[in-house]
Amino acid sequence: MLRPQDIIRKKRDGGTLTREEIEFFVRGATNDEVADYQAAALLMAIFLNGMNEDEQQALTQAMLHSGEILNFRDIQKPKADKHSTGGVGDKTSLIIAPLAAACGLCVPMISGRGLGHTGGTLDKLESIPGYRVRLSLEEFRKILGQVGFAMMGQTAELAPADKKLYALRDATSTVEAIPLIVASIMSKKLAAGLETLVLDVKTGSGAFMREEEDARRLARALVQTGNSCGVRTEALITDMNQPLGEAVGNALETKECIDIMRGEVDDRTRPVLDLSIELTARMLTNSGLEKSLTASRERVRKALDDGSALEYFRKNVEAQGGDARVCDEPAKILDLKLGGVKVESRRKGFINRINAAEIGLAVATIGGGRVRVEDKIDVAVGFLAEAKIGDEVGDGEALGVLYCRNESQAEEATARVRAAYEIIDEPPQTLPDLIKEVISV
């Protein structure tokens, strides 16, 4: 007979857990048959001693099978999705989902909310008046069939073990353990009935994995687990040493995405477009819609250039209850009562480094982020980053513009943003590459 304390002791002492032991523990934690303090003890033992590939796969599958697994076989299109580990100004999902649908994929996107310095896809979508992200599974399926993509949050039916264990990880400072991250991400994504998954693993000052080697280890673990579970999985390690694009903040980021789909792109927003094209193209190629990445990229660019992606986005906004007029007038998303405060450089020179997490936290302090999932946020506030790494700035020149509710907020956030920029006398020797590595196996 299995006992929680025996399993805890085994992992505490560096042992390897069997599939049966892992399934017993996940099932017990989900059904409250294993006490929270026992589940927390095992999470800490995993944090300290790790898991091998077999354990990691067993944990992912046990969490996946703790709830319902969606089946969209009646939709005669390849099922694919993209997931990002999160960052500052990381908004590509809003472009990728309609773009992939316009190219012939079915995209059942189950997304999350922002925590700490990182933004969440659901929060960005809710900046569109009327847009509903709380859908029943039946509504989700219907919109997916009608539009080609649907976007909602995790429901109680999908991977309920993850919701329970994530809360315990957050409370016990065991969030960073790679096996636990992998099982959390993949159990939710695999529950959506995917055939193909492309991962965007961020690294840098604004990423969860700041060190590139840590991001590489996470990417490899995610790819290995996804492939072992029968989903063709690929990961890109991408830069998060500065905000992605220009906008940081939910309404500002949503407007930026709509502008991009309308063909309104400049040097500051081009990285968002470039990364969206690359991730979508890999979804197409890995799903078998095109035989080469070159052909996939061409197909993706055509769907942007001819307005197809924007029209799919419009259909989705309408289907999920939102005001589709934002597709024609993106500024409707913004709160025009907010004042813009210029964040000025205090010296002349070149931008050498940006602490992107500090910019994200500055936006969070003025209401644009949350500490706990249940916290309410102000979708209108944010920051437009005008200066990028390598740019030359003059004394008093704008690093960017903050949009906030009052002067006291502006004063604290301005100081925080300004301190995030390191300015030196000479141009930096190297600029960060947007895409650092591709991991397929």
C-alpha positions as a Markdown table, in Angstrom:
| # | Residue | x | y | z |
|---|---|---|---|---|
| 1 | Met | 0.0 | 0.0 | 0.0 |
| 2 | Leu | 1.4 | 3.4 | -1.0 |
| 3 | Arg | 1.8 | 6.1 | 1.7 |
| 4 | Pro | 2.5 | 9.8 | 1.1 |
| 5 | Gln | 5.3 | 9.8 | 3.7 |
| 6 | Asp | 7.1 | 7.0 | 2.0 |
| 7 | Ile | 7.1 | 8.7 | -1.4 |
| 8 | Ile | 8.3 | 12.0 | 0.2 |
| 9 | Arg | 11.1 | 10.2 | 2.0 |
| 10 | Lys | 12.2 | 8.4 | -1.2 |
| 11 | Lys | 12.5 | 11.7 | -3.2 |
| 12 | Arg | 14.0 | 13.5 | -0.2 |
| 13 | Asp | 16.8 | 11.0 | -0.1 |
| 14 | Gly | 17.4 | 11.3 | -3.9 |
| 15 | Gly | 15.5 | 8.3 | -5.1 |
| 16 | Thr | 13.7 | 7.9 | -8.4 |
| 17 | Leu | 9.9 | 7.8 | -8.2 |
| 18 | Thr | 7.9 | 5.2 | -10.1 |
| 19 | Arg | 5.0 | 6.2 | -12.4 |
| 20 | Glu | 2.6 | 4.5 | -9.9 |
| 21 | Glu | 4.0 | 6.6 | -7.0 |
| 22 | Ile | 3.7 | 9.9 | -9.0 |
| 23 | Glu | 0.1 | 9.1 | -10.2 |
| 24 | Phe | -0.9 | 8.2 | -6.6 |
| 25 | Phe | 0.5 | 11.5 | -5.3 |
| 26 | Val | -1.0 | 13.7 | -8.0 |
| 27 | Arg | -4.4 | 12.1 | -7.7 |
| 28 | Gly | -4.3 | 12.4 | -3.9 |
| 29 | Ala | -3.2 | 16.1 | -4.0 |
| 30 | Thr | -6.0 | 16.9 | -6.5 |
| 31 | Asn | -8.7 | 15.1 | -4.5 |
| 32 | Asp | -7.5 | 16.3 | -1.1 |
| 33 | Glu | -6.7 | 12.7 | -0.1 |
| 34 | Val | -3.0 | 13.9 | 0.3 |
| 35 | Ala | -2.7 | 16.8 | 2.7 |
| 36 | Asp | -1.4 | 20.1 | 1.4 |
| 37 | Tyr | 1.6 | 19.9 | 3.8 |
| 38 | Gln | 2.5 | 16.5 | 2.4 |
| 39 | Ala | 2.2 | 17.8 | -1.2 |
| 40 | Ala | 4.3 | 20.8 | -0.3 |
| 41 | Ala | 7.0 | 18.5 | 1.2 |
| 42 | Leu | 7.2 | 16.5 | -2.0 |
| 43 | Leu | 7.4 | 19.7 | -4.1 |
| 44 | Met | 10.3 | 20.8 | -2.0 |
| 45 | Ala | 12.0 | 17.4 | -2.4 |
| 46 | Ile | 11.6 | 17.6 | -6.2 |
| 47 | Phe | 12.9 | 21.2 | -6.1 |
| 48 | Leu | 16.0 | 20.1 | -4.3 |
| 49 | Asn | 16.7 | 16.8 | -6.0 |
| 50 | Gly | 15.2 | 17.1 | -9.4 |
| 51 | Met | 13.6 | 14.4 | -11.6 |
| 52 | Asn | 14.8 | 12.4 | -14.5 |
| 53 | Glu | 13.1 | 12.3 | -17.9 |
| 54 | Asp | 10.9 | 9.3 | -17.0 |
| 55 | Glu | 9.7 | 11.0 | -13.8 |
| 56 | Gln | 9.1 | 14.3 | -15.6 |
| 57 | Gln | 7.0 | 12.6 | -18.3 |
| 58 | Ala | 5.0 | 10.6 | -15.7 |
| 59 | Leu | 4.4 | 13.8 | -13.7 |
| 60 | Thr | 3.2 | 15.6 | -16.8 |
| 61 | Gln | 0.9 | 12.8 | -17.8 |
| 62 | Ala | -0.5 | 12.4 | -14.3 |
| 63 | Met | -1.4 | 16.1 | -14.2 |
| 64 | Leu | -2.7 | 16.0 | -17.7 |
| 65 | His | -5.1 | 13.1 | -16.9 |
| 66 | Ser | -6.3 | 14.7 | -13.7 |
| 67 | Gly | -9.0 | 16.4 | -15.8 |
| 68 | Glu | -10.6 | 16.4 | -19.2 |
| 69 | Ile | -8.6 | 16.2 | -22.4 |
| 70 | Leu | -10.2 | 18.1 | -25.2 |
| 71 | Asn | -10.9 | 16.4 | -28.6 |
| 72 | Phe | -11.4 | 18.3 | -31.8 |
| 73 | Arg | -11.2 | 15.5 | -34.3 |
| 74 | Asp | -14.4 | 16.8 | -35.9 |
| 75 | Ile | -12.5 | 19.9 | -37.0 |
| 76 | Gln | -10.7 | 18.8 | -40.1 |
| 77 | Lys | -7.6 | 21.0 | -39.7 |
| 78 | Pro | -4.2 | 20.4 | -37.9 |
| 79 | Lys | -4.4 | 21.5 | -34.3 |
| 80 | Ala | -1.5 | 23.7 | -33.2 |
| 81 | Asp | -0.6 | 26.2 | -30.5 |
| 82 | Lys | 2.2 | 28.4 | -29.3 |
| 83 | His | 3.3 | 29.0 | -25.7 |
| 84 | Ser | 5.6 | 31.6 | -24.3 |
| 85 | Thr | 7.3 | 31.5 | -20.9 |
| 86 | Gly | 6.5 | 35.2 | -20.5 |
| 87 | Gly | 8.2 | 38.5 | -20.5 |
| 88 | Val | 7.8 | 42.3 | -20.8 |
| 89 | Gly | 5.8 | 43.4 | -23.8 |
| 90 | Asp | 5.4 | 39.8 | -24.8 |
| 91 | Lys | 2.3 | 40.0 | -26.9 |
| 92 | Thr | 2.8 | 37.8 | -29.9 |
| 93 | Ser | -0.2 | 35.4 | -29.1 |
| 94 | Leu | -2.6 | 38.1 | -30.2 |
| 95 | Ile | -1.0 | 38.1 | -33.7 |
| 96 | Ile | -0.1 | 34.4 | -33.9 |
| 97 | Ala | -3.5 | 32.9 | -33.2 |
| 98 | Pro | -5.4 | 34.8 | -36.0 |
| 99 | Leu | -2.4 | 34.5 | -38.3 |
| 100 | Ala | -2.2 | 30.8 | -37.9 |
| 101 | Ala | -5.9 | 30.4 | -38.3 |
| 102 | Ala | -5.8 | 32.5 | -41.5 |
| 103 | Cys | -3.1 | 30.0 | -42.8 |
| 104 | Gly | -5.3 | 27.0 | -42.2 |
| 105 | Leu | -4.5 | 25.8 | -38.7 |
| 106 | Cys | -7.0 | 25.2 | -35.8 |
| 107 | Val | -5.6 | 27.0 | -32.8 |
| 108 | Pro | -7.2 | 26.1 | -29.4 |
| 109 | Met | -5.3 | 28.6 | -27.3 |
| 110 | Ile | -5.7 | 28.3 | -23.5 |
| 111 | Ser | -3.9 | 31.2 | -22.0 |
| 112 | Gly | -3.0 | 32.7 | -18.6 |
| 113 | Arg | -3.0 | 36.0 | -16.7 |
| 114 | Gly | 0.0 | 38.2 | -15.9 |
| 115 | Leu | 1.8 | 37.8 | -12.6 |
| 116 | Gly | 4.6 | 40.0 | -11.2 |
| 117 | His | 6.5 | 41.8 | -14.0 |
| 118 | Thr | 5.1 | 39.7 | -16.9 |
| 119 | Gly | 1.9 | 40.3 | -18.8 |
| 120 | Gly | -0.9 | 37.8 | -19.6 |
| 121 | Thr | -2.7 | 37.2 | -22.9 |
| 122 | Leu | -6.1 | 37.1 | -21.2 |
| 123 | Asp | -5.6 | 40.6 | -19.6 |
| 124 | Lys | -4.6 | 42.0 | -23.0 |
| 125 | Leu | -7.7 | 40.6 | -24.6 |
| 126 | Glu | -10.0 | 42.0 | -21.9 |
| 127 | Ser | -8.8 | 45.5 | -22.8 |
| 128 | Ile | -11.1 | 45.1 | -25.8 |
| 129 | Pro | -14.6 | 46.3 | -24.6 |
| 130 | Gly | -16.9 | 43.3 | -24.1 |
| 131 | Tyr | -14.3 | 40.6 | -24.9 |
| 132 | Arg | -15.0 | 37.4 | -23.0 |
| 133 | Val | -12.3 | 35.0 | -22.0 |
| 134 | Arg | -14.4 | 33.0 | -19.6 |
| 135 | Leu | -16.0 | 30.5 | -22.0 |
| 136 | Ser | -17.6 | 27.1 | -21.4 |
| 137 | Leu | -15.9 | 24.2 | -23.2 |
| 138 | Glu | -18.9 | 24.1 | -25.5 |
| 139 | Glu | -18.6 | 27.8 | -26.4 |
| 140 | Phe | -14.8 | 27.3 | -26.9 |
| 141 | Arg | -15.4 | 24.4 | -29.3 |
| 142 | Lys | -18.1 | 26.3 | -31.2 |
| 143 | Ile | -15.9 | 29.4 | -31.7 |
| 144 | Leu | -13.0 | 27.2 | -32.7 |
| 145 | Gly | -15.0 | 25.6 | -35.4 |
| 146 | Gln | -16.5 | 28.8 | -36.7 |
| 147 | Val | -13.4 | 31.1 | -36.6 |
| 148 | Gly | -10.4 | 28.7 | -36.6 |
| 149 | Phe | -9.1 | 29.9 | -33.2 |
| 150 | Ala | -10.5 | 30.6 | -29.7 |
| 151 | Met | -8.9 | 32.0 | -26.6 |
| 152 | Met | -9.8 | 31.4 | -23.0 |
| 153 | Gly | -8.4 | 30.7 | -19.6 |
| 154 | Gln | -7.8 | 27.4 | -17.9 |
| 155 | Thr | -11.1 | 25.9 | -16.6 |
| 156 | Ala | -11.7 | 23.7 | -13.6 |
| 157 | Glu | -12.0 | 20.7 | -16.0 |
| 158 | Leu | -8.6 | 21.0 | -17.6 |
| 159 | Ala | -5.5 | 19.8 | -15.6 |
| 160 | Pro | -7.0 | 20.6 | -12.1 |
| 161 | Ala | -3.9 | 19.2 | -10.5 |
| 162 | Asp | -1.9 | 22.0 | -12.0 |
| 163 | Lys | -4.1 | 24.7 | -10.3 |
| 164 | Lys | -3.7 | 23.0 | -7.0 |
| 165 | Leu | 0.0 | 22.3 | -7.2 |
| 166 | Tyr | 0.8 | 25.7 | -8.7 |
| 167 | Ala | -0.7 | 27.4 | -5.6 |
| 168 | Leu | 1.4 | 25.3 | -3.4 |
| 169 | Arg | 4.5 | 26.0 | -5.4 |
| 170 | Asp | 3.9 | 29.7 | -5.2 |
| 171 | Ala | 3.4 | 29.5 | -1.4 |
| 172 | Thr | 6.6 | 27.3 | -0.9 |
| 173 | Ser | 9.0 | 29.1 | -3.2 |
| 174 | Thr | 9.4 | 26.0 | -5.5 |
| 175 | Val | 8.2 | 27.7 | -8.7 |
| 176 | Glu | 11.6 | 27.6 | -10.4 |
| 177 | Ala | 12.1 | 23.9 | -10.5 |
| 178 | Ile | 12.3 | 22.8 | -14.1 |
| 179 | Pro | 10.4 | 19.5 | -13.8 |
| 180 | Leu | 7.6 | 21.3 | -12.1 |
| 181 | Ile | 7.6 | 24.1 | -14.7 |
| 182 | Val | 7.5 | 21.5 | -17.5 |
| 183 | Ala | 4.7 | 19.5 | -16.0 |
| 184 | Ser | 2.7 | 22.7 | -15.3 |
| 185 | Ile | 3.0 | 24.1 | -18.9 |
| 186 | Met | 2.7 | 20.9 | -20.8 |
| 187 | Ser | -0.3 | 19.4 | -18.8 |
| 188 | Lys | -2.3 | 22.5 | -19.7 |
| 189 | Lys | -1.2 | 22.6 | -23.3 |
| 190 | Leu | -1.6 | 18.9 | -24.0 |
| 191 | Ala | -5.1 | 19.0 | -22.5 |
| 192 | Ala | -6.1 | 21.2 | -25.4 |
| 193 | Gly | -5.9 | 18.3 | -27.8 |
| 194 | Leu | -2.9 | 19.6 | -29.8 |
| 195 | Glu | -0.9 | 17.8 | -32.5 |
| 196 | Thr | 1.8 | 20.5 | -32.7 |
| 197 | Leu | 3.3 | 22.9 | -30.2 |
| 198 | Val | 5.9 | 25.7 | -30.7 |
| 199 | Leu | 7.4 | 27.2 | -27.5 |
| 200 | Asp | 8.9 | 30.6 | -27.1 |
| 201 | Val | 11.4 | 30.3 | -24.2 |
| 202 | Lys | 12.5 | 33.8 | -23.1 |
| 203 | Thr | 15.9 | 34.6 | -21.6 |
| 204 | Gly | 17.4 | 37.8 | -20.3 |
| 205 | Ser | 16.7 | 40.5 | -17.8 |
| 206 | Gly | 12.9 | 40.4 | -18.2 |
| 207 | Ala | 12.6 | 36.7 | -18.4 |
| 208 | Phe | 11.8 | 34.0 | -15.9 |
| 209 | Met | 15.0 | 32.3 | -16.9 |
| 210 | Arg | 17.5 | 35.1 | -16.9 |
| 211 | Glu | 20.5 | 32.9 | -17.8 |
| 212 | Glu | 20.7 | 31.5 | -21.3 |
| 213 | Glu | 21.8 | 28.1 | -20.1 |
| 214 | Asp | 18.9 | 27.8 | -17.8 |
| 215 | Ala | 16.5 | 28.7 | -20.6 |
| 216 | Arg | 18.2 | 26.1 | -22.8 |
| 217 | Arg | 17.7 | 23.4 | -20.1 |
| 218 | Leu | 14.1 | 24.3 | -19.8 |
| 219 | Ala | 13.5 | 24.4 | -23.5 |
| 220 | Arg | 15.1 | 20.9 | -23.9 |
| 221 | Ala | 13.0 | 19.5 | -21.1 |
| 222 | Leu | 9.8 | 21.0 | -22.6 |
| 223 | Val | 10.6 | 19.7 | -26.1 |
| 224 | Gln | 11.5 | 16.2 | -24.8 |
| 225 | Thr | 8.3 | 15.9 | -22.7 |
| 226 | Gly | 6.0 | 17.2 | -25.5 |
| 227 | Asn | 7.5 | 14.8 | -28.1 |
| 228 | Ser | 7.3 | 11.9 | -25.6 |
| 229 | Cys | 3.6 | 12.6 | -25.1 |
| 230 | Gly | 2.9 | 12.4 | -28.9 |
| 231 | Val | 2.8 | 16.2 | -29.7 |
| 232 | Arg | 5.4 | 17.5 | -32.2 |
| 233 | Thr | 7.2 | 20.1 | -30.1 |
| 234 | Glu | 9.8 | 22.7 | -31.0 |
| 235 | Ala | 11.3 | 25.5 | -28.9 |
| 236 | Leu | 12.9 | 28.9 | -29.8 |
| 237 | Ile | 15.1 | 30.6 | -27.2 |
| 238 | Thr | 14.4 | 34.3 | -27.7 |
| 239 | Asp | 15.7 | 37.6 | -26.2 |
| 240 | Met | 14.1 | 39.3 | -23.3 |
| 241 | Asn | 16.9 | 41.8 | -22.4 |
| 242 | Gln | 14.5 | 44.6 | -23.3 |
| 243 | Pro | 10.8 | 45.0 | -23.8 |
| 244 | Leu | 9.5 | 43.2 | -26.9 |
| 245 | Gly | 8.3 | 45.9 | -29.3 |
| 246 | Glu | 7.3 | 49.3 | -28.0 |
| 247 | Ala | 4.2 | 48.8 | -25.7 |
| 248 | Val | 4.2 | 47.5 | -22.2 |
| 249 | Gly | 0.7 | 47.4 | -20.6 |
| 250 | Asn | -2.4 | 45.6 | -21.7 |
| 251 | Ala | -4.4 | 48.1 | -23.8 |
| 252 | Leu | -1.2 | 49.6 | -25.3 |
| 253 | Glu | 0.0 | 46.1 | -26.3 |
| 254 | Thr | -3.3 | 45.1 | -27.8 |
| 255 | Lys | -3.4 | 48.3 | -29.8 |
| 256 | Glu | 0.2 | 47.6 | -31.0 |
| 257 | Cys | -0.8 | 44.1 | -32.2 |
| 258 | Ile | -3.8 | 45.4 | -34.1 |
| 259 | Asp | -1.6 | 48.1 | -35.7 |
| 260 | Ile | 0.8 | 45.5 | -36.8 |
| 261 | Met | -2.0 | 43.4 | -38.4 |
| 262 | Arg | -3.2 | 46.6 | -40.1 |
| 263 | Gly | 0.3 | 46.9 | -41.7 |
| 264 | Glu | 1.4 | 49.8 | -39.4 |
| 265 | Val | 4.9 | 48.7 | -38.4 |
| 266 | Asp | 8.0 | 50.8 | -37.5 |
| 267 | Asp | 11.5 | 49.9 | -36.2 |
| 268 | Arg | 10.3 | 49.7 | -32.6 |
| 269 | Thr | 7.5 | 47.3 | -33.3 |
| 270 | Arg | 9.2 | 45.2 | -36.0 |
| 271 | Pro | 10.6 | 42.6 | -33.6 |
| 272 | Val | 7.1 | 41.7 | -32.6 |
| 273 | Leu | 6.2 | 41.2 | -36.2 |
| 274 | Asp | 9.4 | 39.2 | -37.0 |
| 275 | Leu | 9.0 | 36.9 | -34.0 |
| 276 | Ser | 5.3 | 36.4 | -34.8 |
| 277 | Ile | 6.0 | 35.4 | -38.4 |
| 278 | Glu | 8.8 | 33.0 | -37.3 |
| 279 | Leu | 6.7 | 31.2 | -34.6 |
| 280 | Thr | 3.7 | 30.9 | -36.9 |
| 281 | Ala | 5.7 | 29.6 | -39.8 |
| 282 | Arg | 7.1 | 26.9 | -37.6 |
| 283 | Met | 3.6 | 25.9 | -36.5 |
| 284 | Leu | 2.7 | 25.6 | -40.2 |
| 285 | Thr | 5.8 | 23.5 | -41.1 |
| 286 | Asn | 5.6 | 21.2 | -38.1 |
| 287 | Ser | 1.8 | 20.7 | -38.8 |
| 288 | Gly | 2.6 | 19.6 | -42.3 |
| 289 | Leu | 0.8 | 22.5 | -44.1 |
| 290 | Glu | 4.0 | 23.4 | -45.9 |
| 291 | Lys | 7.1 | 21.4 | -46.6 |
| 292 | Ser | 9.6 | 24.0 | -45.8 |
| 293 | Leu | 10.1 | 27.0 | -43.5 |
| 294 | Thr | 10.7 | 29.2 | -46.5 |
| 295 | Ala | 7.3 | 28.3 | -47.9 |
| 296 | Ser | 5.6 | 28.7 | -44.5 |
| 297 | Arg | 7.1 | 32.2 | -44.0 |
| 298 | Glu | 5.8 | 33.3 | -47.4 |
| 299 | Arg | 2.4 | 32.0 | -46.6 |
| 300 | Val | 2.4 | 33.8 | -43.3 |
| 301 | Arg | 3.5 | 37.1 | -44.8 |
| 302 | Lys | 0.8 | 36.8 | -47.4 |
| 303 | Ala | -1.9 | 36.4 | -44.7 |
| 304 | Leu | -0.6 | 39.6 | -43.1 |
| 305 | Asp | -0.2 | 41.6 | -46.3 |
| 306 | Asp | -3.7 | 40.7 | -47.7 |
| 307 | Gly | -5.5 | 41.5 | -44.4 |
| 308 | Ser | -6.5 | 37.9 | -43.7 |
| 309 | Ala | -5.0 | 37.8 | -40.2 |
| 310 | Leu | -6.8 | 41.0 | -39.2 |
| 311 | Glu | -10.1 | 39.7 | -40.5 |
| 312 | Tyr | -9.7 | 36.4 | -38.5 |
| 313 | Phe | -9.0 | 38.6 | -35.5 |
| 314 | Arg | -12.1 | 40.6 | -36.2 |
| 315 | Lys | -14.2 | 37.4 | -36.4 |
| 316 | Asn | -12.9 | 36.1 | -33.1 |
| 317 | Val | -13.5 | 39.4 | -31.3 |
| 318 | Glu | -17.1 | 39.4 | -32.6 |
| 319 | Ala | -17.5 | 35.7 | -31.6 |
| 320 | Gln | -16.2 | 36.3 | -28.1 |
| 321 | Gly | -18.4 | 39.3 | -27.5 |
| 322 | Gly | -15.9 | 42.1 | -28.1 |
| 323 | Asp | -16.3 | 45.4 | -29.9 |
| 324 | Ala | -14.9 | 44.6 | -33.4 |
| 325 | Arg | -14.7 | 48.3 | -34.2 |
| 326 | Val | -11.2 | 48.3 | -32.6 |
| 327 | Cys | -9.9 | 46.6 | -35.7 |
| 328 | Asp | -10.7 | 49.7 | -37.7 |
| 329 | Glu | -9.9 | 52.2 | -34.9 |
| 330 | Pro | -7.4 | 50.7 | -32.6 |
| 331 | Ala | -7.2 | 53.8 | -30.5 |
| 332 | Lys | -10.7 | 53.0 | -29.2 |
| 333 | Ile | -8.9 | 50.6 | -26.8 |
| 334 | Leu | -7.0 | 53.4 | -25.1 |
| 335 | Asp | -8.2 | 55.5 | -22.2 |
| 336 | Leu | -7.6 | 59.0 | -23.6 |
| 337 | Lys | -8.0 | 60.6 | -20.1 |
| 338 | Leu | -4.7 | 59.2 | -19.0 |
| 339 | Gly | -1.8 | 61.6 | -19.2 |
| 340 | Gly | 1.5 | 60.7 | -20.7 |
| 341 | Val | 4.7 | 61.5 | -18.7 |
| 342 | Lys | 7.9 | 61.6 | -20.6 |
| 343 | Val | 10.8 | 59.6 | -19.0 |
| 344 | Glu | 13.9 | 61.6 | -19.8 |
| 345 | Ser | 17.5 | 60.5 | -20.0 |
| 346 | Arg | 19.7 | 62.2 | -17.5 |
| 347 | Arg | 22.8 | 62.0 | -19.7 |
| 348 | Lys | 24.0 | 61.8 | -23.3 |
| 349 | Gly | 25.2 | 58.4 | -24.6 |
| 350 | Phe | 24.2 | 55.0 | -25.9 |
| 351 | Ile | 21.7 | 52.5 | -24.3 |
| 352 | Asn | 23.9 | 49.6 | -23.2 |
| 353 | Arg | 21.6 | 47.6 | -21.1 |
| 354 | Ile | 17.9 | 47.6 | -20.0 |
| 355 | Asn | 16.6 | 45.9 | -16.9 |
| 356 | Ala | 13.3 | 44.8 | -18.6 |
| 357 | Ala | 11.9 | 43.3 | -15.4 |
| 358 | Glu | 12.2 | 46.7 | -13.7 |
| 359 | Ile | 10.1 | 48.2 | -16.5 |
| 360 | Gly | 7.5 | 45.5 | -16.1 |
| 361 | Leu | 7.5 | 46.1 | -12.3 |
| 362 | Ala | 7.2 | 49.8 | -12.8 |
| 363 | Val | 4.0 | 49.2 | -14.9 |
| 364 | Ala | 2.8 | 46.8 | -12.2 |
| 365 | Thr | 3.2 | 49.4 | -9.5 |
| 366 | Ile | 0.9 | 51.9 | -11.3 |
| 367 | Gly | -1.8 | 49.2 | -11.6 |
| 368 | Gly | -0.9 | 47.4 | -14.7 |
| 369 | Gly | 0.1 | 44.1 | -13.0 |
| 370 | Arg | -0.8 | 41.8 | -10.1 |
| 371 | Val | 0.9 | 40.0 | -7.3 |
| 372 | Arg | -1.8 | 37.3 | -7.0 |
| 373 | Val | -4.0 | 35.9 | -9.8 |
| 374 | Glu | -7.2 | 37.2 | -8.2 |
| 375 | Asp | -5.9 | 40.8 | -8.1 |
| 376 | Lys | -7.6 | 43.3 | -10.3 |
| 377 | Ile | -5.5 | 45.4 | -12.8 |
| 378 | Asp | -5.9 | 48.6 | -14.7 |
| 379 | Val | -5.6 | 47.6 | -18.3 |
| 380 | Ala | -5.2 | 51.2 | -19.5 |
| 381 | Val | -1.9 | 52.1 | -17.8 |
| 382 | Gly | 1.5 | 51.3 | -19.3 |
| 383 | Phe | 4.7 | 52.4 | -20.9 |
| 384 | Leu | 5.9 | 53.1 | -24.5 |
| 385 | Ala | 9.6 | 52.2 | -24.8 |
| 386 | Glu | 11.1 | 54.6 | -27.3 |
| 387 | Ala | 14.8 | 53.9 | -26.7 |
| 388 | Lys | 16.3 | 50.4 | -27.5 |
| 389 | Ile | 19.6 | 48.8 | -26.8 |
| 390 | Gly | 22.2 | 50.5 | -29.1 |
| 391 | Asp | 20.2 | 53.7 | -29.5 |
| 392 | Glu | 22.0 | 57.0 | -29.0 |
| 393 | Val | 20.1 | 59.4 | -26.7 |
| 394 | Gly | 20.7 | 63.0 | -25.7 |
| 395 | Asp | 20.5 | 64.6 | -22.2 |
| 396 | Gly | 16.7 | 65.2 | -21.7 |
| 397 | Glu | 15.7 | 63.0 | -24.6 |
| 398 | Ala | 12.8 | 60.6 | -24.1 |
| 399 | Leu | 13.5 | 57.0 | -23.1 |
| 400 | Gly | 9.8 | 56.5 | -23.3 |
| 401 | Val | 6.4 | 57.6 | -22.1 |
| 402 | Leu | 4.5 | 56.4 | -19.1 |
| 403 | Tyr | 0.7 | 56.5 | -19.0 |
| 404 | Cys | -0.7 | 56.5 | -15.4 |
| 405 | Arg | -3.5 | 57.8 | -13.2 |
| 406 | Asn | -1.9 | 60.4 | -11.0 |
| 407 | Glu | 1.3 | 62.4 | -10.3 |
| 408 | Ser | 2.4 | 60.3 | -7.3 |
| 409 | Gln | 2.3 | 57.1 | -9.4 |
| 410 | Ala | 4.1 | 58.9 | -12.2 |
| 411 | Glu | 7.0 | 60.1 | -9.9 |
| 412 | Glu | 7.8 | 56.6 | -8.5 |
| 413 | Ala | 7.4 | 54.8 | -11.8 |
| 414 | Thr | 9.4 | 57.4 | -13.7 |
| 415 | Ala | 12.4 | 56.9 | -11.3 |
| 416 | Arg | 12.1 | 53.2 | -11.6 |
| 417 | Val | 12.0 | 53.2 | -15.4 |
| 418 | Arg | 14.9 | 55.7 | -15.7 |
| 419 | Ala | 17.0 | 53.5 | -13.4 |
| 420 | Ala | 16.4 | 50.5 | -15.6 |
| 421 | Tyr | 18.4 | 52.1 | -18.5 |
| 422 | Glu | 22.2 | 51.9 | -18.4 |
| 423 | Ile | 23.8 | 54.6 | -20.7 |
| 424 | Ile | 27.4 | 54.6 | -21.6 |
| 425 | Asp | 29.7 | 56.8 | -23.7 |
| 426 | Glu | 30.4 | 54.5 | -26.6 |
| 427 | Pro | 28.0 | 52.2 | -28.6 |
| 428 | Pro | 27.7 | 48.7 | -27.2 |
| 429 | Gln | 29.9 | 46.2 | -28.9 |
| 430 | Thr | 27.1 | 43.7 | -29.6 |
| 431 | Leu | 23.3 | 43.9 | -29.8 |
| 432 | Pro | 21.0 | 41.1 | -28.6 |
| 433 | Asp | 19.8 | 38.6 | -31.2 |
| 434 | Leu | 16.0 | 38.3 | -31.2 |
| 435 | Ile | 16.2 | 34.5 | -31.8 |
| 436 | Lys | 19.1 | 32.8 | -30.1 |
| 437 | Glu | 18.6 | 29.1 | -30.7 |
| 438 | Val | 16.1 | 26.6 | -32.0 |
| 439 | Ile | 15.7 | 23.3 | -30.1 |
| 440 | Ser | 13.8 | 20.5 | -31.9 |
| 441 | Val | 14.9 | 17.3 | -30.0 |
